[in-house]
């Protein structure tokens, strides 16, 4: 999805019937790495505004960036940390800022690599709550993870072992 690897001659990757490498599709994908790259010298607000500038065209930025910033600070419990520098945040807060930054561009598909990595149980529950809310709002979430906790919010589970699909179905079926 990052475009790092080229597909093989016989493989095909499409989203809604369109090759995922096309710009219009790639702009709608948010990818949050396991260790998200954040600039520690920026504040939460500066980080979110910067992400909006990159993801939105000039008119959309003028019309909606501040509203999005407000919405995501509220949604992710960052309202009281808006003026805080990234370097002063906890690991869970950094993860939430990184997710909010990815969402500033209104992606339809959100890929979160190992979303619970490095989070304590409290922040894990907070993040799961936010992910459920995003799914409820119509976003598609893909969570590559080794954690069984992901089964609690999943609609569909794909298990890959060693490089091959070995299960595809309901979370209940995955437990079995």
MARMAR-614690 format. One line per 2 residues: number of its first residue (from 1); for each residue x, y, z of N, C-alpha, C. Coordinates in Angstrom, 1 decimal, padded with zeros to 4 digits. Last residue first. Layout:
NUM = X:Y:Z:X:Y:Z:X:Y:Z ~ ...
//
This chain:
176 = -011.7:-020.0:017.2:-011.8:-021.5:017.1:-010.6:-022.1:016.4 ~ -011.1:-017.4:016.6:-010.8:-017.9:018.0:-010.8:-019.5:017.9
174 = -012.1:-017.3:014.0:-010.6:-017.2:014.2:-010.2:-017.7:015.6 ~ -014.8:-017.4:014.4:-014.1:-018.5:013.7:-012.6:-018.5:013.9
172 = -015.2:-015.0:015.7:-015.5:-016.2:016.4:-014.8:-017.4:015.7 ~ -014.5:-013.2:013.5:-013.6:-013.3:014.7:-013.9:-014.5:015.5
170 = -015.0:-014.9:010.3:-015.5:-014.1:011.5:-014.4:-014.2:012.6 ~ -012.4:-015.1:007.9:-013.8:-015.3:008.3:-014.1:-014.4:009.5
168 = -009.8:-017.0:006.8:-010.5:-015.8:006.5:-011.9:-016.0:006.9 ~ -006.6:-018.6:007.2:-008.0:-018.4:007.7:-008.5:-017.0:007.2
166 = -004.3:-018.7:005.8:-004.7:-019.9:006.5:-006.1:-019.8:007.1 ~ -002.5:-017.4:003.2:-003.7:-017.3:003.9:-004.1:-018.6:004.5
164 = 001.1:-017.3:003.7:-000.1:-017.8:003.0:-001.3:-017.6:003.9 ~ 003.3:-016.5:005.2:003.1:-015.9:003.9:001.9:-016.4:003.2
162 = 002.8:-018.9:007.3:004.0:-018.2:006.8:003.8:-017.7:005.4 ~ -000.1:-017.2:007.6:001.0:-017.9:008.3:001.7:-018.7:007.3
160 = -002.6:-014.9:008.3:-001.6:-015.3:007.3:-000.5:-016.0:008.1 ~ -006.0:-014.4:008.6:-004.8:-014.9:009.3:-003.8:-015.4:008.2
158 = -008.3:-012.0:008.7:-007.5:-012.7:007.8:-006.2:-013.1:008.6 ~ -011.6:-011.3:009.8:-010.2:-011.6:010.2:-009.6:-012.4:009.1
156 = -014.1:-008.9:010.2:-013.5:-009.9:009.4:-012.1:-010.1:009.8 ~ -014.6:-007.1:012.2:-015.7:-007.7:011.6:-015.3:-009.0:010.8
154 = -012.9:-006.4:015.4:-012.9:-006.8:014.0:-014.2:-007.4:013.5 ~ -012.7:-006.0:018.0:-013.3:-004.9:017.2:-013.5:-005.3:015.7
152 = -011.5:-008.3:019.1:-012.7:-007.7:019.8:-013.4:-006.6:018.9 ~ -009.3:-008.9:017.7:-010.5:-009.6:017.4:-011.7:-009.0:018.0
150 = -007.3:-007.4:018.9:-007.9:-006.9:017.7:-009.2:-007.6:017.3 ~ -006.3:-009.1:020.8:-007.2:-008.0:021.2:-007.9:-007.4:020.0
148 = -004.3:-010.6:019.8:-005.6:-011.2:019.8:-006.7:-010.2:020.2 ~ -001.7:-009.3:017.9:-002.5:-009.2:019.1:-003.9:-009.8:018.9
146 = -000.2:-008.9:015.7:-000.1:-010.2:016.4:-001.0:-010.3:017.6 ~ -001.6:-007.1:012.9:-001.2:-007.2:014.3:-001.0:-008.7:014.7
144 = -002.9:-004.8:010.7:-001.9:-005.9:010.8:-001.4:-006.0:012.2 ~ -005.8:-003.7:010.3:-005.0:-003.7:011.5:-004.0:-004.9:011.4
142 = -007.7:-001.5:008.5:-006.9:-002.8:008.4:-005.9:-002.7:009.5 ~ -010.9:-000.1:008.3:-009.6:-000.2:009.1:-009.0:-001.6:008.8
140 = -012.8:002.3:006.7:-012.4:000.9:006.7:-011.0:000.8:007.4 ~ -015.2:004.5:008.2:-013.9:004.2:007.7:-013.6:002.7:007.7
138 = -017.7:005.0:009.3:-017.6:004.6:007.9:-016.2:004.3:007.3 ~ -018.1:005.4:011.9:-018.3:006.6:011.1:-018.0:006.2:009.6
136 = -017.4:002.9:012.9:-018.8:003.3:013.0:-019.1:004.5:012.0 ~ -014.6:003.2:012.7:-015.3:002.2:011.9:-016.8:002.5:011.8
134 = -014.2:005.2:014.6:-013.9:005.5:013.2:-014.6:004.5:012.3 ~ -015.0:003.8:016.9:-015.8:005.0:016.5:-015.5:005.3:015.1
132 = -013.0:001.9:017.1:-014.4:001.5:016.9:-015.3:002.6:016.4 ~ -010.9:003.6:017.6:-010.9:002.8:016.3:-012.3:002.3:016.0
130 = -011.5:004.6:020.1:-011.4:005.5:019.0:-011.5:004.7:017.6 ~ -011.3:002.2:021.6:-012.5:002.9:021.6:-012.6:003.9:020.4
128 = -008.6:001.6:021.2:-009.6:000.7:020.7:-011.0:001.4:020.6 ~ -007.4:003.7:022.7:-007.2:003.6:021.2:-008.3:002.7:020.6
126 = -008.3:003.1:025.3:-008.7:004.3:024.7:-008.6:004.3:023.1 ~ -007.0:000.6:025.6:-008.5:000.7:025.7:-009.0:002.0:025.0
124 = -004.4:001.5:025.5:-004.9:000.5:024.5:-006.4:000.5:024.5 ~ -004.1:003.1:027.7:-004.1:003.7:026.4:-004.6:002.7:025.3
122 = -004.4:001.0:029.7:-005.3:002.1:029.7:-005.3:002.8:028.3 ~ -002.2:-000.8:029.1:-003.6:-001.2:029.0:-004.6:-000.1:028.9
120 = 000.3:001.0:027.1:-000.2:000.4:028.3:-001.6:000.0:028.2 ~ 001.8:000.4:024.0:000.8:001.1:024.8:000.5:000.3:026.0
118 = 003.6:-001.0:022.3:004.1:000.0:023.2:003.1:000.7:024.1 ~ 001.2:-001.5:019.9:002.6:-001.7:020.2:003.0:-000.6:021.1
116 = -001.3:-001.5:018.9:-001.2:-001.5:020.3:000.3:-001.5:020.8 ~ -001.2:-001.5:016.1:-001.7:-000.3:016.7:-001.5:-000.3:018.2
114 = 000.4:-002.7:013.8:000.6:-003.0:015.2:000.1:-001.9:016.1 ~ -000.4:-000.3:011.5:000.5:-001.4:011.8:000.8:-001.6:013.3
112 = -003.3:000.5:010.2:-002.6:000.7:011.4:-001.7:-000.5:011.7 ~ -004.9:002.1:007.6:-004.0:000.9:007.9:-003.2:001.2:009.1
110 = -007.9:003.1:006.4:-006.9:003.4:007.4:-006.2:002.1:007.8 ~ -009.6:004.5:003.8:-009.0:003.3:004.3:-007.9:003.7:005.2
108 = -010.4:007.1:003.4:-011.5:006.1:003.5:-010.9:004.8:004.1 ~ -009.1:010.1:004.9:-009.0:008.8:004.2:-010.2:007.9:004.4
106 = -009.0:013.0:005.5:-010.2:012.3:005.2:-010.0:011.0:004.4 ~ -006.6:014.2:006.4:-006.9:014.2:004.9:-008.1:013.4:004.5
104 = -006.5:013.8:009.1:-006.7:015.1:008.6:-007.1:015.2:007.1 ~ -005.6:011.2:009.8:-007.0:011.4:009.4:-007.4:012.8:009.0
102 = -003.0:011.5:010.4:-003.3:010.8:009.2:-004.8:011.0:008.8 ~ -003.3:013.0:012.8:-002.6:013.6:011.7:-003.0:012.9:010.4
100 = -004.5:011.0:014.4:-005.3:012.2:014.1:-004.7:012.9:012.9 ~ -002.3:009.3:014.6:-003.5:008.8:014.0:-004.4:010.0:013.6
98 = -000.5:010.9:016.0:-000.1:010.4:014.7:-001.4:009.9:014.0 ~ -002.0:011.3:018.4:-001.6:012.5:017.6:-001.3:012.0:016.2
96 = -002.0:008.6:019.4:-003.2:009.3:019.0:-003.0:010.5:018.2 ~ 000.8:008.3:019.8:000.1:007.4:018.9:-001.3:008.0:018.4
94 = 001.2:010.2:021.8:001.9:010.3:020.5:001.2:009.5:019.4 ~ -000.4:009.1:023.9:-000.7:010.4:023.3:-000.1:010.6:021.9
92 = 001.1:006.8:024.4:-000.3:006.7:023.9:-000.7:008.0:023.3 ~ 003.6:007.9:025.2:003.5:007.0:024.0:002.1:006.9:023.5
90 = 003.0:011.3:026.2:003.3:009.9:026.5:003.2:009.1:025.2 ~ 004.8:014.4:025.2:003.6:013.5:025.3:004.0:012.1:025.7
88 = 006.9:016.0:024.7:006.4:016.0:026.1:005.2:015.0:026.3 ~ 007.4:016.1:022.0:008.4:015.4:022.8:007.9:015.3:024.3
86 = 005.3:017.7:021.0:005.2:016.2:020.8:006.2:015.5:021.8 ~ 004.3:020.3:023.1:005.2:019.8:022.1:005.1:018.3:022.1
84 = 000.9:021.5:023.6:002.1:020.7:024.1:003.0:020.3:022.9 ~ -001.4:022.7:022.8:-000.2:023.5:022.8:001.1:022.8:023.2
82 = -003.2:020.5:023.2:-003.0:021.1:021.8:-001.7:022.0:021.7 ~ -004.0:019.2:025.4:-002.6:019.0:025.0:-002.3:019.7:023.7
80 = -006.7:019.2:025.8:-005.9:019.9:026.8:-004.4:019.8:026.4 ~ -007.6:017.7:023.5:-007.9:019.1:023.6:-007.0:019.8:024.6
78 = -007.3:015.0:023.1:-006.1:015.9:023.0:-006.4:017.3:023.2 ~ -009.1:012.9:022.6:-008.7:013.3:024.0:-007.5:014.2:024.1
76 = -009.9:012.3:020.1:-008.8:011.6:020.6:-008.3:012.1:022.0 ~ -012.1:014.1:019.7:-012.3:012.6:019.5:-011.1:011.8:020.2
74 = -010.9:016.6:020.0:-011.9:016.2:020.9:-012.0:014.6:020.9 ~ -009.0:016.6:017.9:-008.6:016.8:019.3:-009.6:016.4:020.3
72 = -010.8:016.2:015.8:-009.9:015.2:016.2:-009.3:015.4:017.5 ~ -012.3:018.7:015.8:-013.0:017.4:015.9:-012.0:016.3:016.4
70 = -010.3:020.6:015.5:-011.1:020.6:016.7:-011.7:019.2:016.9 ~ -009.3:019.9:012.9:-008.4:019.9:014.1:-009.2:019.8:015.4
68 = -011.6:020.2:011.4:-011.1:018.9:011.5:-010.1:018.8:012.8 ~ -011.8:023.0:011.6:-012.9:022.2:012.1:-012.4:020.7:012.3
66 = -009.5:023.8:010.3:-009.7:024.1:011.7:-010.8:023.3:012.4 ~ -009.8:022.8:007.7:-008.7:022.3:008.5:-009.0:022.6:010.0
64 = -011.9:023.7:005.9:-012.2:022.6:006.9:-011.1:022.3:007.8 ~ -011.2:025.9:004.2:-012.6:025.6:004.6:-012.8:024.7:005.7
62 = -008.5:025.7:003.7:-009.1:027.0:004.3:-010.5:026.7:004.9 ~ -008.4:023.1:002.6:-007.6:023.5:003.9:-008.3:024.7:004.5
60 = -009.9:023.4:000.3:-010.4:022.5:001.4:-009.6:022.8:002.7 ~ -008.1:025.2:-001.0:-009.5:025.6:-000.7:-010.1:024.7:000.4
58 = -005.7:023.7:-001.3:-005.7:025.0:-000.6:-007.1:025.4:-000.2 ~ -006.2:020.1:-000.5:-005.9:021.2:-001.5:-006.2:022.6:-000.7
56 = -004.6:018.2:002.0:-005.8:018.9:001.5:-005.4:019.9:000.4 ~ -002.2:017.1:003.0:-003.3:016.2:002.5:-004.4:016.9:001.8
54 = -000.6:019.2:003.9:-000.1:018.2:002.9:-001.2:017.5:002.2 ~ -002.3:020.5:005.7:-001.7:021.3:004.5:-001.2:020.3:003.4
52 = -002.7:018.5:007.6:-003.8:019.0:006.7:-003.3:019.7:005.5 ~ -000.2:018.3:008.7:-000.7:017.2:008.0:-001.9:017.6:007.1
50 = 000.0:020.9:009.9:000.9:020.5:008.9:000.4:019.3:008.0 ~ -002.1:020.7:011.8:-002.2:021.6:010.7:-001.2:021.3:009.5
48 = -001.0:018.7:013.4:-002.2:018.4:012.7:-002.4:019.4:011.6 ~ 001.3:020.0:014.4:001.4:018.7:013.7:000.2:018.4:012.9
46 = 000.3:022.2:015.7:001.2:022.4:014.5:001.3:021.1:013.7 ~ -001.1:020.9:017.8:-001.8:021.7:016.8:-001.0:021.9:015.5
44 = 001.1:019.7:019.2:000.0:018.9:018.6:-000.7:019.7:017.5 ~ 004.1:021.3:018.1:003.0:021.1:019.1:002.0:020.2:018.4
42 = 007.5:020.1:017.2:006.2:020.8:016.9:005.2:020.5:018.1 ~ 009.7:018.6:017.9:009.7:020.1:018.2:008.4:020.8:017.9
40 = 009.3:016.1:016.9:009.2:016.3:018.4:009.2:017.8:018.8 ~ 007.5:014.9:014.4:008.5:015.9:014.6:008.3:016.4:016.1
38 = 007.1:011.4:013.9:006.6:012.7:014.4:007.7:013.7:014.6 ~ 006.5:008.5:012.4:007.4:009.6:012.4:006.7:010.9:012.8
36 = 005.4:005.7:014.4:005.0:006.8:013.5:006.1:008.0:013.5 ~ 006.0:002.7:014.4:006.7:003.8:015.0:006.5:005.0:014.1
34 = 004.2:001.4:012.7:004.3:001.0:014.1:005.0:002.0:014.9 ~ 002.4:003.8:010.7:003.4:002.8:010.9:003.5:002.5:012.4
32 = -000.5:004.3:009.2:000.1:004.6:010.4:001.1:003.5:010.7 ~ -001.8:005.5:006.3:-001.0:004.4:006.8:-000.2:004.9:008.1
30 = -004.7:006.1:004.6:-003.9:006.6:005.7:-003.1:005.4:006.2 ~ -005.8:006.7:001.3:-005.3:005.7:002.3:-004.4:006.3:003.3
28 = -006.5:008.4:-000.6:-007.6:008.1:000.3:-007.1:007.0:001.3 ~ -004.4:008.7:-002.3:-004.7:009.8:-001.4:-005.7:009.5:-000.4
26 = -004.5:006.3:-003.7:-003.5:006.4:-002.7:-003.7:007.6:-001.8 ~ -006.6:006.9:-005.5:-006.8:005.9:-004.5:-005.8:006.1:-003.4
24 = -005.5:008.9:-007.1:-006.8:009.1:-006.5:-007.1:008.1:-005.4 ~ -003.1:007.7:-008.1:-003.1:008.8:-007.1:-004.4:009.0:-006.4
22 = -002.9:004.2:-008.4:-003.3:005.4:-008.9:-003.5:006.5:-007.8 ~ -002.3:001.8:-007.1:-001.2:002.8:-007.3:-001.6:004.1:-007.9
20 = -004.5:000.2:-007.0:-004.2:001.0:-005.8:-003.1:002.0:-006.1 ~ -006.8:000.1:-009.7:-005.4:-000.2:-009.3:-005.0:000.7:-008.1
18 = -010.2:-000.4:-008.8:-009.2:000.5:-009.3:-007.8:000.1:-008.8 ~ -012.1:-001.9:-007.5:-011.9:-002.2:-008.9:-010.8:-001.3:-009.6
16 = -011.8:-001.2:-004.8:-013.0:-000.8:-005.6:-012.9:-001.0:-007.1 ~ -008.6:-001.6:-005.3:-009.5:-001.1:-004.3:-010.7:-000.6:-005.0
14 = -006.3:-004.2:-006.2:-007.3:-003.2:-006.5:-008.1:-002.8:-005.3 ~ -003.6:-005.8:-007.3:-004.1:-005.2:-006.1:-005.0:-004.0:-006.5
12 = -002.4:-008.8:-008.7:-003.2:-007.6:-008.9:-003.7:-007.1:-007.6 ~ 000.1:-010.8:-010.2:-000.7:-010.4:-009.1:-001.4:-009.1:-009.4
10 = 001.9:-011.6:-012.1:000.6:-012.3:-012.1:-000.3:-011.8:-011.0 ~ 004.1:-010.0:-011.7:003.5:-010.0:-013.0:002.1:-010.6:-013.0
8 = 003.8:-008.4:-008.5:004.4:-009.4:-009.4:003.6:-009.4:-010.7 ~ 004.1:-005.0:-007.5:003.4:-006.2:-007.6:004.0:-007.1:-008.6
6 = 006.8:-003.5:-005.8:006.0:-003.6:-007.0:005.3:-005.0:-007.0 ~ 006.9:-001.8:-002.7:007.2:-003.0:-003.5:006.3:-003.0:-004.7
4 = 006.1:000.7:-001.9:007.5:000.3:-001.7:007.8:-000.8:-002.6 ~ 003.5:001.5:-001.7:004.1:001.6:-003.0:005.6:001.3:-003.0
2 = 002.1:001.2:000.5:002.9:002.3:000.5:003.6:002.5:-000.9 ~ 000.8:-001.2:000.0:000.0:000.0:000.0:000.8:001.3:000.0
//
